[in-house]
Amino acid sequence: MLARSSIALALAGSVAAQQPGTISREFHPKLNLYECSKAGGCQKRELEIVLDASWRWVHGPEYKNCFDEHGWSKEFCSNSWACAATCEMEGLNLQDYKKTYGVETIDNADTLHLDFSTPGGNVGSRVYMMEQPDQYKMFHLLNREFTMEVSVEQLRCGMNGAVYFIEMDRLGGKGKGNNKAGATYGTGYCDAQCPHMKWIEGQANIPEPGAVNDTVGKYGLCCAEMDIWEANREAAAYTPHPCSIAGPVKCEGTPCGDGEERFDGHCDKDGCDFNSYRMGHRTFYGHGPGYVVDSSRPVQVVTQFHTADGTDSGELSRIERFYVQDGRVIENSHSTVTGVSGNAITDAFCREQKSKFQDPNDFADNGGMAQMGAALKRGMVLALSLWDDGALHMRWLDSLHMGPNKTEHTPGIHRGPCEHGAGDPKNVRSKYGDASVRFSRISVGEIGSTFREGRRLQQGLIV
């Protein structure tokens, strides 16, 4: 054992890396992006997507797995350097994307289709939009709006078809530490939860000896996160998560904000969410014709990032939401919670909400709208995913979610109509494994330019 470790350390300076394999080349599915202006309309750009590195096959000699449900291979991964020196990450072709991971683009690459599970046993997926085959597309959203059409009618309680922006590195961390794979292979993921990913800065994120969970490494990777759309057919939310740092930043211990140190880390893990059900309007969004926004049919989701002075360099002041369905522009629901006013996310709304719901205002503590706007100005990567929640069963989105010192009478704990145990992955996977979600005609541009009804926002709204 000592000799093998010594050899691995000797090799670390030259060959130890998160490295691409040699068996399968990577082929990225195409996905269109529409870039819009009031003067010129919308222009189609033919871009690509890439699957996150954590879903990929990582193998050592003789094609033995380096990672499985039990964690890192003891044979290849006695330490992070040995693992990086030995293990390789393979590419995917378009058939792999579709059959193995349930990821496909259709409608001439205007629509992304994600299957919840596949016959081979894969569950969920996460992809990123790319500017070039080796670079993520960076979005700068201050004084802009982002629009897409979503179809979530198959997503039951406990599922989440998510679209969000994260302050990932443009190259996926390639060249940082020991990462040789980069964005081409979907590396470099970070978010405001400071996730403990399999690989961080090109090294295997191996747990410390004696760790309670031997599949979770000791390091996390933190960065700002703007959740545009977290939803299933029963509930939906949009949520900014600012961080006190300009990410991505590697963390260990308290700065990761794990467990009881949740509010002591680099980022606002709770965020400041706007969930219509939670804010008192329980017939605004849901499955069927009895709701203002009917999730049983496709709906356009419009998110606007307003600055205080109306310029691209101004300070973020307000994040607004509109919906378009059946040609009607639908204003976001207004809060009916006593003491909390408004239908858009602002510093004032977040302050009132946190006070009323008896939550720590970690949003303000991490810089609030100003710090979220700073991340939007620096540039963020678009992530699209479909997942279930083994830890909290998605109760924070669609059910009764009680945090510490909360009771069933505490304001704000009702997030959606789902029964408390409905989101257990065992239930979700056994009953609804064939579910899927679609995201179509993704557009970004000047406020009022990304959808046909944009110029009618000040008239004919329904509330």
Secondary structure as a PSIPRED ss2 file (coil, helix, strand):
# PSIPRED VFORMAT (PSIPRED V4.0)

   1 M C   1.000  0.000  0.000
   2 L H   0.000  1.000  0.000
   3 A H   0.000  1.000  0.000
   4 R H   0.000  1.000  0.000
   5 S H   0.000  1.000  0.000
   6 S H   0.000  1.000  0.000
   7 I H   0.000  1.000  0.000
   8 A H   0.000  1.000  0.000
   9 L H   0.000  1.000  0.000
  10 A H   0.000  1.000  0.000
  11 L H   0.000  1.000  0.000
  12 A H   0.000  1.000  0.000
  13 G C   1.000  0.000  0.000
  14 S C   1.000  0.000  0.000
  15 V C   1.000  0.000  0.000
  16 A C   1.000  0.000  0.000
  17 A C   1.000  0.000  0.000
  18 Q E   0.000  0.000  1.000
  19 Q E   0.000  0.000  1.000
  20 P E   0.000  0.000  1.000
  21 G C   1.000  0.000  0.000
  22 T C   1.000  0.000  0.000
  23 I C   1.000  0.000  0.000
  24 S C   1.000  0.000  0.000
  25 R C   1.000  0.000  0.000
  26 E C   1.000  0.000  0.000
  27 F C   1.000  0.000  0.000
  28 H C   1.000  0.000  0.000
  29 P C   1.000  0.000  0.000
  30 K E   0.000  0.000  1.000
  31 L E   0.000  0.000  1.000
  32 N E   0.000  0.000  1.000
  33 L E   0.000  0.000  1.000
  34 Y E   0.000  0.000  1.000
  35 E E   0.000  0.000  1.000
  36 C E   0.000  0.000  1.000
  37 S E   0.000  0.000  1.000
  38 K C   1.000  0.000  0.000
  39 A C   1.000  0.000  0.000
  40 G C   1.000  0.000  0.000
  41 G E   0.000  0.000  1.000
  42 C E   0.000  0.000  1.000
  43 Q E   0.000  0.000  1.000
  44 K E   0.000  0.000  1.000
  45 R E   0.000  0.000  1.000
  46 E E   0.000  0.000  1.000
  47 L E   0.000  0.000  1.000
  48 E E   0.000  0.000  1.000
  49 I E   0.000  0.000  1.000
  50 V E   0.000  0.000  1.000
  51 L E   0.000  0.000  1.000
  52 D C   1.000  0.000  0.000
  53 A H   0.000  1.000  0.000
  54 S H   0.000  1.000  0.000
  55 W H   0.000  1.000  0.000
  56 R C   1.000  0.000  0.000
  57 W C   1.000  0.000  0.000
  58 V E   0.000  0.000  1.000
  59 H E   0.000  0.000  1.000
  60 G C   1.000  0.000  0.000
  61 P H   0.000  1.000  0.000
  62 E H   0.000  1.000  0.000
  63 Y H   0.000  1.000  0.000
  64 K C   1.000  0.000  0.000
  65 N E   0.000  0.000  1.000
  66 C C   1.000  0.000  0.000
  67 F E   0.000  0.000  1.000
  68 D E   0.000  0.000  1.000
  69 E C   1.000  0.000  0.000
  70 H C   1.000  0.000  0.000
  71 G E   0.000  0.000  1.000
  72 W E   0.000  0.000  1.000
  73 S C   1.000  0.000  0.000
  74 K C   1.000  0.000  0.000
  75 E C   1.000  0.000  0.000
  76 F C   1.000  0.000  0.000
  77 C C   1.000  0.000  0.000
  78 S C   1.000  0.000  0.000
  79 N C   1.000  0.000  0.000
  80 S H   0.000  1.000  0.000
  81 W H   0.000  1.000  0.000
  82 A H   0.000  1.000  0.000
  83 C H   0.000  1.000  0.000
  84 A H   0.000  1.000  0.000
  85 A H   0.000  1.000  0.000
  86 T H   0.000  1.000  0.000
  87 C C   1.000  0.000  0.000
  88 E E   0.000  0.000  1.000
  89 M E   0.000  0.000  1.000
  90 E C   1.000  0.000  0.000
  91 G C   1.000  0.000  0.000
  92 L C   1.000  0.000  0.000
  93 N C   1.000  0.000  0.000
  94 L H   0.000  1.000  0.000
  95 Q H   0.000  1.000  0.000
  96 D H   0.000  1.000  0.000
  97 Y H   0.000  1.000  0.000
  98 K H   0.000  1.000  0.000
  99 K H   0.000  1.000  0.000
 100 T H   0.000  1.000  0.000
 101 Y C   1.000  0.000  0.000
 102 G C   1.000  0.000  0.000
 103 V E   0.000  0.000  1.000
 104 E E   0.000  0.000  1.000
 105 T E   0.000  0.000  1.000
 106 I E   0.000  0.000  1.000
 107 D C   1.000  0.000  0.000
 108 N C   1.000  0.000  0.000
 109 A C   1.000  0.000  0.000
 110 D C   1.000  0.000  0.000
 111 T E   0.000  0.000  1.000
 112 L E   0.000  0.000  1.000
 113 H E   0.000  0.000  1.000
 114 L E   0.000  0.000  1.000
 115 D E   0.000  0.000  1.000
 116 F C   1.000  0.000  0.000
 117 S E   0.000  0.000  1.000
 118 T C   1.000  0.000  0.000
 119 P C   1.000  0.000  0.000
 120 G C   1.000  0.000  0.000
 121 G C   1.000  0.000  0.000
 122 N C   1.000  0.000  0.000
 123 V E   0.000  0.000  1.000
 124 G C   1.000  0.000  0.000
 125 S E   0.000  0.000  1.000
 126 R E   0.000  0.000  1.000
 127 V E   0.000  0.000  1.000
 128 Y E   0.000  0.000  1.000
 129 M E   0.000  0.000  1.000
 130 M E   0.000  0.000  1.000
 131 E E   0.000  0.000  1.000
 132 Q E   0.000  0.000  1.000
 133 P C   1.000  0.000  0.000
 134 D C   1.000  0.000  0.000
 135 Q E   0.000  0.000  1.000
 136 Y E   0.000  0.000  1.000
 137 K C   1.000  0.000  0.000
 138 M E   0.000  0.000  1.000
 139 F E   0.000  0.000  1.000
 140 H C   1.000  0.000  0.000
 141 L C   1.000  0.000  0.000
 142 L C   1.000  0.000  0.000
 143 N C   1.000  0.000  0.000
 144 R E   0.000  0.000  1.000
 145 E E   0.000  0.000  1.000
 146 F E   0.000  0.000  1.000
 147 T E   0.000  0.000  1.000
 148 M E   0.000  0.000  1.000
 149 E E   0.000  0.000  1.000
 150 V E   0.000  0.000  1.000
 151 S E   0.000  0.000  1.000
 152 V C   1.000  0.000  0.000
 153 E C   1.000  0.000  0.000
 154 Q C   1.000  0.000  0.000
 155 L C   1.000  0.000  0.000
 156 R C   1.000  0.000  0.000
 157 C C   1.000  0.000  0.000
 158 G C   1.000  0.000  0.000
 159 M E   0.000  0.000  1.000
 160 N E   0.000  0.000  1.000
 161 G E   0.000  0.000  1.000
 162 A E   0.000  0.000  1.000
 163 V E   0.000  0.000  1.000
 164 Y E   0.000  0.000  1.000
 165 F E   0.000  0.000  1.000
 166 I E   0.000  0.000  1.000
 167 E C   1.000  0.000  0.000
 168 M C   1.000  0.000  0.000
 169 D C   1.000  0.000  0.000
 170 R C   1.000  0.000  0.000
 171 L C   1.000  0.000  0.000
 172 G C   1.000  0.000  0.000
 173 G C   1.000  0.000  0.000
 174 K C   1.000  0.000  0.000
 175 G C   1.000  0.000  0.000
 176 K C   1.000  0.000  0.000
 177 G C   1.000  0.000  0.000
 178 N C   1.000  0.000  0.000
 179 N E   0.000  0.000  1.000
 180 K C   1.000  0.000  0.000
 181 A C   1.000  0.000  0.000
 182 G H   0.000  1.000  0.000
 183 A H   0.000  1.000  0.000
 184 T H   0.000  1.000  0.000
 185 Y H   0.000  1.000  0.000
 186 G C   1.000  0.000  0.000
 187 T C   1.000  0.000  0.000
 188 G C   1.000  0.000  0.000
 189 Y C   1.000  0.000  0.000
 190 C C   1.000  0.000  0.000
 191 D E   0.000  0.000  1.000
 192 A C   1.000  0.000  0.000
 193 Q C   1.000  0.000  0.000
 194 C C   1.000  0.000  0.000
 195 P C   1.000  0.000  0.000
 196 H C   1.000  0.000  0.000
 197 M C   1.000  0.000  0.000
 198 K C   1.000  0.000  0.000
 199 W E   0.000  0.000  1.000
 200 I E   0.000  0.000  1.000
 201 E C   1.000  0.000  0.000
 202 G C   1.000  0.000  0.000
 203 Q E   0.000  0.000  1.000
 204 A E   0.000  0.000  1.000
 205 N C   1.000  0.000  0.000
 206 I C   1.000  0.000  0.000
 207 P C   1.000  0.000  0.000
 208 E C   1.000  0.000  0.000
 209 P C   1.000  0.000  0.000
 210 G C   1.000  0.000  0.000
 211 A C   1.000  0.000  0.000
 212 V C   1.000  0.000  0.000
 213 N C   1.000  0.000  0.000
 214 D C   1.000  0.000  0.000
 215 T C   1.000  0.000  0.000
 216 V C   1.000  0.000  0.000
 217 G C   1.000  0.000  0.000
 218 K C   1.000  0.000  0.000
 219 Y E   0.000  0.000  1.000
 220 G E   0.000  0.000  1.000
 221 L E   0.000  0.000  1.000
 222 C E   0.000  0.000  1.000
 223 C C   1.000  0.000  0.000
 224 A C   1.000  0.000  0.000
 225 E E   0.000  0.000  1.000
 226 M E   0.000  0.000  1.000
 227 D E   0.000  0.000  1.000
 228 I E   0.000  0.000  1.000
 229 W E   0.000  0.000  1.000
 230 E E   0.000  0.000  1.000
 231 A E   0.000  0.000  1.000
 232 N C   1.000  0.000  0.000
 233 R C   1.000  0.000  0.000
 234 E C   1.000  0.000  0.000
 235 A C   1.000  0.000  0.000
 236 A E   0.000  0.000  1.000
 237 A E   0.000  0.000  1.000
 238 Y E   0.000  0.000  1.000
 239 T E   0.000  0.000  1.000
 240 P E   0.000  0.000  1.000
 241 H E   0.000  0.000  1.000
 242 P C   1.000  0.000  0.000
 243 C E   0.000  0.000  1.000
 244 S C   1.000  0.000  0.000
 245 I C   1.000  0.000  0.000
 246 A C   1.000  0.000  0.000
 247 G C   1.000  0.000  0.000
 248 P C   1.000  0.000  0.000
 249 V E   0.000  0.000  1.000
 250 K E   0.000  0.000  1.000
 251 C E   0.000  0.000  1.000
 252 E E   0.000  0.000  1.000
 253 G C   1.000  0.000  0.000
 254 T H   0.000  1.000  0.000
 255 P H   0.000  1.000  0.000
 256 C H   0.000  1.000  0.000
 257 G C   1.000  0.000  0.000
 258 D C   1.000  0.000  0.000
 259 G H   0.000  1.000  0.000
 260 E H   0.000  1.000  0.000
 261 E H   0.000  1.000  0.000
 262 R H   0.000  1.000  0.000
 263 F H   0.000  1.000  0.000
 264 D H   0.000  1.000  0.000
 265 G C   1.000  0.000  0.000
 266 H C   1.000  0.000  0.000
 267 C E   0.000  0.000  1.000
 268 D C   1.000  0.000  0.000
 269 K C   1.000  0.000  0.000
 270 D C   1.000  0.000  0.000
 271 G C   1.000  0.000  0.000
 272 C C   1.000  0.000  0.000
 273 D C   1.000  0.000  0.000
 274 F E   0.000  0.000  1.000
 275 N C   1.000  0.000  0.000
 276 S C   1.000  0.000  0.000
 277 Y C   1.000  0.000  0.000
 278 R C   1.000  0.000  0.000
 279 M C   1.000  0.000  0.000
 280 G C   1.000  0.000  0.000
 281 H C   1.000  0.000  0.000
 282 R C   1.000  0.000  0.000
 283 T C   1.000  0.000  0.000
 284 F C   1.000  0.000  0.000
 285 Y E   0.000  0.000  1.000
 286 G E   0.000  0.000  1.000
 287 H C   1.000  0.000  0.000
 288 G C   1.000  0.000  0.000
 289 P C   1.000  0.000  0.000
 290 G C   1.000  0.000  0.000
 291 Y C   1.000  0.000  0.000
 292 V C   1.000  0.000  0.000
 293 V E   0.000  0.000  1.000
 294 D E   0.000  0.000  1.000
 295 S C   1.000  0.000  0.000
 296 S C   1.000  0.000  0.000
 297 R C   1.000  0.000  0.000
 298 P C   1.000  0.000  0.000
 299 V E   0.000  0.000  1.000
 300 Q E   0.000  0.000  1.000
 301 V E   0.000  0.000  1.000
 302 V E   0.000  0.000  1.000
 303 T E   0.000  0.000  1.000
 304 Q E   0.000  0.000  1.000
 305 F E   0.000  0.000  1.000
 306 H E   0.000  0.000  1.000
 307 T E   0.000  0.000  1.000
 308 A C   1.000  0.000  0.000
 309 D C   1.000  0.000  0.000
 310 G C   1.000  0.000  0.000
 311 T C   1.000  0.000  0.000
 312 D C   1.000  0.000  0.000
 313 S C   1.000  0.000  0.000
 314 G C   1.000  0.000  0.000
 315 E C   1.000  0.000  0.000
 316 L E   0.000  0.000  1.000
 317 S E   0.000  0.000  1.000
 318 R E   0.000  0.000  1.000
 319 I E   0.000  0.000  1.000
 320 E E   0.000  0.000  1.000
 321 R E   0.000  0.000  1.000
 322 F E   0.000  0.000  1.000
 323 Y E   0.000  0.000  1.000
 324 V E   0.000  0.000  1.000
 325 Q E   0.000  0.000  1.000
 326 D C   1.000  0.000  0.000
 327 G C   1.000  0.000  0.000
 328 R E   0.000  0.000  1.000
 329 V E   0.000  0.000  1.000
 330 I E   0.000  0.000  1.000
 331 E E   0.000  0.000  1.000
 332 N C   1.000  0.000  0.000
 333 S C   1.000  0.000  0.000
 334 H C   1.000  0.000  0.000
 335 S C   1.000  0.000  0.000
 336 T C   1.000  0.000  0.000
 337 V C   1.000  0.000  0.000
 338 T C   1.000  0.000  0.000
 339 G C   1.000  0.000  0.000
 340 V C   1.000  0.000  0.000
 341 S C   1.000  0.000  0.000
 342 G C   1.000  0.000  0.000
 343 N C   1.000  0.000  0.000
 344 A C   1.000  0.000  0.000
 345 I E   0.000  0.000  1.000
 346 T C   1.000  0.000  0.000
 347 D H   0.000  1.000  0.000
 348 A H   0.000  1.000  0.000
 349 F H   0.000  1.000  0.000
 350 C H   0.000  1.000  0.000
 351 R H   0.000  1.000  0.000
 352 E H   0.000  1.000  0.000
 353 Q H   0.000  1.000  0.000
 354 K H   0.000  1.000  0.000
 355 S H   0.000  1.000  0.000
 356 K H   0.000  1.000  0.000
 357 F C   1.000  0.000  0.000
 358 Q C   1.000  0.000  0.000
 359 D C   1.000  0.000  0.000
 360 P C   1.000  0.000  0.000
 361 N C   1.000  0.000  0.000
 362 D H   0.000  1.000  0.000
 363 F H   0.000  1.000  0.000
 364 A H   0.000  1.000  0.000
 365 D H   0.000  1.000  0.000
 366 N C   1.000  0.000  0.000
 367 G C   1.000  0.000  0.000
 368 G H   0.000  1.000  0.000
 369 M H   0.000  1.000  0.000
 370 A H   0.000  1.000  0.000
 371 Q H   0.000  1.000  0.000
 372 M H   0.000  1.000  0.000
 373 G H   0.000  1.000  0.000
 374 A H   0.000  1.000  0.000
 375 A H   0.000  1.000  0.000
 376 L H   0.000  1.000  0.000
 377 K H   0.000  1.000  0.000
 378 R H   0.000  1.000  0.000
 379 G C   1.000  0.000  0.000
 380 M E   0.000  0.000  1.000
 381 V E   0.000  0.000  1.000
 382 L E   0.000  0.000  1.000
 383 A E   0.000  0.000  1.000
 384 L E   0.000  0.000  1.000
 385 S E   0.000  0.000  1.000
 386 L E   0.000  0.000  1.000
 387 W E   0.000  0.000  1.000
 388 D E   0.000  0.000  1.000
 389 D C   1.000  0.000  0.000
 390 G C   1.000  0.000  0.000
 391 A C   1.000  0.000  0.000
 392 L C   1.000  0.000  0.000
 393 H C   1.000  0.000  0.000
 394 M C   1.000  0.000  0.000
 395 R H   0.000  1.000  0.000
 396 W H   0.000  1.000  0.000
 397 L H   0.000  1.000  0.000
 398 D H   0.000  1.000  0.000
 399 S C   1.000  0.000  0.000
 400 L E   0.000  0.000  1.000
 401 H C   1.000  0.000  0.000
 402 M C   1.000  0.000  0.000
 403 G C   1.000  0.000  0.000
 404 P C   1.000  0.000  0.000
 405 N C   1.000  0.000  0.000
 406 K C   1.000  0.000  0.000
 407 T C   1.000  0.000  0.000
 408 E C   1.000  0.000  0.000
 409 H C   1.000  0.000  0.000
 410 T C   1.000  0.000  0.000
 411 P C   1.000  0.000  0.000
 412 G C   1.000  0.000  0.000
 413 I C   1.000  0.000  0.000
 414 H E   0.000  0.000  1.000
 415 R C   1.000  0.000  0.000
 416 G C   1.000  0.000  0.000
 417 P C   1.000  0.000  0.000
 418 C C   1.000  0.000  0.000
 419 E C   1.000  0.000  0.000
 420 H C   1.000  0.000  0.000
 421 G C   1.000  0.000  0.000
 422 A C   1.000  0.000  0.000
 423 G C   1.000  0.000  0.000
 424 D C   1.000  0.000  0.000
 425 P H   0.000  1.000  0.000
 426 K H   0.000  1.000  0.000
 427 N H   0.000  1.000  0.000
 428 V H   0.000  1.000  0.000
 429 R H   0.000  1.000  0.000
 430 S H   0.000  1.000  0.000
 431 K H   0.000  1.000  0.000
 432 Y H   0.000  1.000  0.000
 433 G C   1.000  0.000  0.000
 434 D C   1.000  0.000  0.000
 435 A C   1.000  0.000  0.000
 436 S E   0.000  0.000  1.000
 437 V E   0.000  0.000  1.000
 438 R E   0.000  0.000  1.000
 439 F E   0.000  0.000  1.000
 440 S E   0.000  0.000  1.000
 441 R E   0.000  0.000  1.000
 442 I E   0.000  0.000  1.000
 443 S E   0.000  0.000  1.000
 444 V E   0.000  0.000  1.000
 445 G E   0.000  0.000  1.000
 446 E E   0.000  0.000  1.000
 447 I C   1.000  0.000  0.000
 448 G C   1.000  0.000  0.000
 449 S C   1.000  0.000  0.000
 450 T C   1.000  0.000  0.000
 451 F C   1.000  0.000  0.000
 452 R H   0.000  1.000  0.000
 453 E H   0.000  1.000  0.000
 454 G H   0.000  1.000  0.000
 455 R H   0.000  1.000  0.000
 456 R H   0.000  1.000  0.000
 457 L C   1.000  0.000  0.000
 458 Q C   1.000  0.000  0.000
 459 Q C   1.000  0.000  0.000
 460 G C   1.000  0.000  0.000
 461 L C   1.000  0.000  0.000
 462 I E   0.000  0.000  1.000
 463 V C   1.000  0.000  0.000
